[in-house]
């Protein structure tokens, strides 16, 4: 195991400047250490992995020394940037990809394919896959190698020692209701109805499984950022009422889905609830750093009809839902929330069976 703080110190001494990341639980200690470094290495949380890769390319061209960190499923989002920008222009910087394993019944299903195929995907992109060493000096040599050779480093679980976020970087959401309180209300209002709920990946799906037992739910275990687009297709196929349970990090990941859905507003009946907890709960609770994002204005500009106020109380949530029950088209609701510390992962068989049965 590598001492994470020593690793960061070595990177700083060798001139590395930025971490461009989409957080991953396997790399949470490494990301936390960068955040705690107070700018010695600048942490750049990115909307998706393609953005991280392109941002790093710009940094590298400008003379900085960035490192990209993401999880295995995110490497697929990087594909176009890697093959049509980095390769032809010979732009090189370290890319660290966590290798998510898969064990039936004990892992989330979105990791099953790349659990065995990740090295083949890296090679298909024209890069050499290397497992990041758990020896400090060897790992630094591998990082430096990525500056001169087309190499992608594979990060195994437990490579870095634990680092928690300093208290000043931890988010305090106690003033907001837990997301589960809103979900319980949804379950009560729509129990045994024909309304279909589509949940985004991460703790949202887990909490829906735990707290919405009387509604028709589709749990999108992976494909983060694609929940609205899929829900829009379901709605346009003739399903009368579709409600999306999304989140702030998910909102920005593939935001083109907003404009596509908004364009088709007259042909669908869909409500998108953005449960905004300002963080990536599933990967360690790092802040999404999206306080500058005006979700309501983006939704309106994309063609959605919005509940005009940001919901911060369960009572306001009921009022907003009543407002939307009288509307049709593409609707949007921004809800501030905290979260339950522990949300159990639902059994895979139950998720697949229930999700397929919904439709």
URURHU-V664408 format. One line per field, one symbol per residue. ss: DSSP state (2 for helix, 1 for strand, 0 for the rest). psi: psi as a letter, one per 20 degrees, with the letter a starting at -180 (. if undefined). burial: # if it has 16 or more other C-alpha atoms within 10 Angstrom, else .. A space follows every 50 residues. Layout:
BEGIN
ss->???
psi->???
burial->???
END
This chain:
BEGIN
ss->01022222222220000111100022222222222200000111100022 22222222222000011111122222222222222222200001111100 00000000222002222222222200011110000222222222200000 11111000010000002220000000012222222222220000011110 00222222222000011110000000222222222200000111111222 22200222222220222011111111001122200110000000222222 22001100001002222222222220001111111101000000000222 222222220
psi->ppoghhggghgghjjphqooqoqqhhjhhgghhggiiligpppnpqhrhh ggghghgggghiirnrppprrghhhhhigggghifgghjlpprppppqnp rpppijrphiiggihhighhgghhikqpppppqjpghhhhhgghhiiiqn pppppqpjhqqppqpqhiiqpojhiqqqhhhghhgghghjpjripppopr qbhggghghhimijropponhblpijgggghggggiiipgppppnarghh gigmihhghgghhjhijrnqpoonoojjrngijijqpilkiipngghggg iijqpqphqppiqhhhgggghhghijrrboqppopprarphpoqpqpggh ggggghhh.
burial->.####.###.##...######################..########### #######.##...################.##...#....########## ##....######.##..##.##..#.###.####.#..##.######..# ######..##.####..........############..#....###### ############.#########.#########.###..#.########## #########.##.##.###############.######.#....##..## .######..##.##..##.##..#...############...#.##.#.. ##.##..#.
END
